[in-house]
Amino acid sequence: MIAQQLLNGIVVGGVYALFALGFNLVFGIQRILNLAHGAVFMAGAFTAWYTVVNGGPLWLGFLLAMALSGCLSVLIELVCFRRLRRTGDEEFGAIISSIGASLVIMTIAQRISGTRIVRFPFDTFPIQIYQVAGLRISLLQLFMAAAAFALVVVMAWFVYRTPWGRRIRAVTENARAAMLTGVNPNAVYRQTYFMAGALAGAAGVLVGLAFNSIHYMMGEPYLLFGFVIIILGGLGSIPGALLAALLFGMMQTLTIAFLPTGLTNAVIFLGLFLILLLRPHGLLGREEAGQLRGRR
C-alpha cells in the first residue's frame, strides 16, 4: 500500500515539477512572483479540452496548449511586467499586476465555460492497468510520468546546454553586464516566459486528464502548491524545485491515503515549516536566492 502511494506521489510530483519549474524560472530571472501562472496553467487545460471536443487528437491539443500558454505568458510579461522594469517597481507592482492579469484570464474562461466543470470525452485516453511487482500502474500514469520527465530534460538541456540558456543565465546574474556583451534582455525575458508558460500549459493538460475535471478556478490551488515547492526547493534553484516537487507529491498522496480528511495540508505545511527551520534557504537553495546556476 505504501509503495503504491509512493508511486502515485512520484507521478503527481512530476506534474507539480512542470508547474513549479516555470514559476521558478520567472522568479530566478526577474525575482518576481508571477501570480498569473495558475491562470496560464488553466488556459492550457481548456485549450486541450476544446481541441479534443472539436474532433482534434489529444497530441494536437497537448501541443496547442503548450503553444498558447507560452504565448499567453509572453503577453503577460509585455503588458504587466515590462513597464514595471523601466520604473524600477518590479517586486510589489508585479504582484498586483499579475493578480489583475489572472483575474482577467479567469473571467474570460468563466464566461466561455459558463462556470461549468468540463471533462474530456470518455475515450480520450485508453484505460489500461498494468500489474508490475504488485503495483497497479495505469497507461495514463505512464504517459504523465514520461511527458513530465521528457519536458524537464528538454528544459534543463535548454537552460544549461544551449547558447540561449547561457544568455538566460547571463541576464540572471547581471542584466546590465549581459547587455554589454550584446545580449538583449527583453528577448531573454520573452524566451523565459514562453518556456515557463509552455510548462504550465503541459501541466494543466496532464492534470485535466488525470482528474478529468477542468474549470476556471483549477489553477489557484496549484499556484499555492507551486509557491510551497519553490520555497522548499530553494528560490531560483531548478534542481531544488524538481526535488521538492517529488517530495511534495509523495507527502500529499501518503497523507491523503493514511490520515483523516482535512489534515493533508496541515501536515504538508508543518513539514515545510520544520524543513525551513533546518534549511532556511530551502533544500538546495543558496543565500543569494533568485539565481539560476548550472554547468559553465
N, C-alpha and C positions, 0 to 999 in steps of 0.2 A: 504493500500500500504506500509506504513512504517513497520507495523507488519510483512508483508510478507518478506520484505527486511531484517529485523532483524532476522527472522527465517533462511533465506538463509545465513546470515552472521554467525550465530551460527554454522551451518553445515560446512561452509567453514573454520571457525575458528578452529573447531575440527581437520580438516586435517592439518591446519597450526601448530596446537599444536603438532601433531605427529612429524612433521619435526623439529620444534624448540626445542622440548624436547630432541631429540637425539643430536642436535647441542649443547644444553646447558649441557648435561651430560658430553660430552667430555671436554668442557671448564671448567666445575666445577671440574673435577678430575685432569686435567693436565694444566689448564689455557692457553690453546692454541686454536686457531680458525682453525678448520678443514675445509678448503675451498674446499675439495673434497666431502663434504657432499651432494652437489647438484648433482654431478655425480652419487653417490650411489643411490640417490632418482630416478634418470633417469634410472639406471640399473634395479631397481625394477619394474618400469613400463614396460620396454622392456621384462623382464623375464615373467611377467604375460601375456603380449600380445603374446609372442612366444608360451607359453604353450597353450593358448586358440586357436590360429590359427592352431595349430597342433593337435587339437582334444581333448585336455585336458579340464577338467571342470574349472570354474573360481576359485572355492575354492582351487584347487590344485595350480593354478597359483599364487594365493594370498600367500599361504604358501611357495611356492618355491621362490617367490620374496623376502619375508622376510628372508628366509634362505640364499639365495645367496647374498643379500645386506648386511646381517650381516657378512658373511664370507669375502666379499669384503672390508668391513670396517676394519675387523681384519687384512687383508692383508696390507691395507694402514698403519695401526699402526705399523706392523712389518717392513715394507720396509721404510716408511717415517719418523716415529717418534721415534722408539726405539733407534737408534744410536744417535739421537739428544739428548735424555735424558742422555746418557753417556757423551756427550761432554759439556752438560750444555747450549746448544744454542737452546733451545726449541722454544722460542717465535717467533723470526724473521725467523729462519730456518724452523720452521713448516709451516709458511705461504707460503714460497717459495716452499717447497717440496710438500705440499698439492695442490698447484696450478698445479705443474707438474703432480701429480697423476690424478688430474681432467682432464687435457688435454689428458693424455693417455687414460683414460676411454672413454672420449667423442670421441676421434679419432677412437677408436675401434667401438663404437656404430655408428659413421658416416659411416664407411666402411661397416659394416654389413647391415645398413638400406639404404645405398646409398643416404643419406641425405633426404630421403623421410619422410613425415609425415605418420605414420602408425596408423591404427584405429582398435579397436575391432570389430568383426563381429556384425551385427545389432542385432542379437538375443542373445548376450552375457548376457545381464541383462534385465529382464522383464520391460516393460514400463507400469507402473501403477501409476495413480494420484489419491490421496485421497483429499477430501474436509473436513477440520476439522476447525470448528469455523470460516469459511470464508477464511481460508488459504489453499493454494494448497501445498500439500506435496507429493512428489514422493516416490516410493518404494526405488529408488536409494539413495535419501536423507536420508531415514530412515536407510538404510544399512550403509551409510557413517557415520552417527552420532553414530549408535550402535557400529560399528567397532572401531571408534576413542575412544569412551568412554571406551569400554572394554580394549583396549590396554593401555590407560592411567592408568586405575585402576590396571591392571596387573603390569605395570611398577612401579607405586607408591608402590604397595604391595611388589614387589621385592626389591626396594631400602630401604624401611622403616621397613619391617616386616620379613625379612629373614636373615640368617647368611651371605649370600653373599652380601646382601645390607649393612650390618654392616661393612663388610670388605671394601666395596667401600667407605663408609663414613669415615672409619678409614684412608684409604690411602689419601682421600681428605684432611683430617685435617693435617696429618703428615705422609708421606710415610716412613720416617726412623723409627719413633716410631712404626708404624704398623709392620715393618719388625721385630722389637724386640719382638713382641707378636706372631710371627710365620706366619704373613700374607705375601703372595708372591705378591708384587705389579704388576709384569708382568702379572700374572694370572688375577688380578683385572682389569688391563687395557684391556686385551683381552675380558673379560666379558662385560665391559662397552662399548667398541667399537662395539661388536656384537649387543648389545641391541640398541645402537644408530643407527647402520646400518639397523637393522630389522625395527625399527620405520620409518626410512626414506623410506625403500622399500615399506612398507604398505601405506605410504602417496603417494608414486608415483603411486601405483595401483589405489588408490581412485581418484586421480587427473586425471589419464588416463581414468577412467570410466566416471567421471563427464563431461569432455570436449571431450572425445573420440578423443584425439589428442596427439600422442606420438612422440617425436623427440629428437634428440641427444642433443639439447640445452635447453630442457624443465626445467632442474634443476637450471639454472642460476638465473631467477627471484626469485625463491623460496629461493635460498641462500641469496639474499638480504633481502627478507621478513623475513627469519629466524633470520638474524642478527638484524634487527629492533626489532623483537619480544623479543629476549633475552635481548637487551638493555633496552627496555621499561619495561619488567617484572622485570629486575634486574639480573645482571650476576651471574650465578650459582644458581638461585632460581627456583626450579621446580614449585611451586605454582604460582610464578610470571610469568613464561613463559606460563603457562596454561591460566591465566587471560588475559595476554597481547595478546595471540593468539585469544581468543574470541573477545576481543575489536577490534583488528586489522581486523578480518573478518567482523565484523558488520560495522566498519568505511568504509571499502572497498566497501561493497555492497551498502551502503547508498550513498556514493559519486558517484559510477557508475550510480545509478538509478536516482539521483536528480541533479547532476552537469554536466556541459558540458564536452564532451570527452576531455581527456588530463589533467584535473585538479585533477584526483584521487590521483596520487602520491604526487602532491604538497600539497594537503590538509592533507594527511596522515603524511607526513614528517613535516609539520608545527605543527600538533597536537603533534607529537613526541617531537619536539623542546620545545613546551610550557610545556608539562608534565615534561620533564627533567629539565626545569628551576625551577619547584616547587619540583621535586623529583629527584635530581641529580643521585641517585643510583638506579633509577627505582621504579616501583610501590611497589614491595615487596623486593627490594634488600637491602643489607647492605653495609656499607663502606668496609668491608673486603670481596670484591667481589670474586666470584670463589669458594664459599663453599657450599656444599650440606648439608642442615640441615633438620633434621626430628625428629621424636619422639625417645627418648632414651629408 
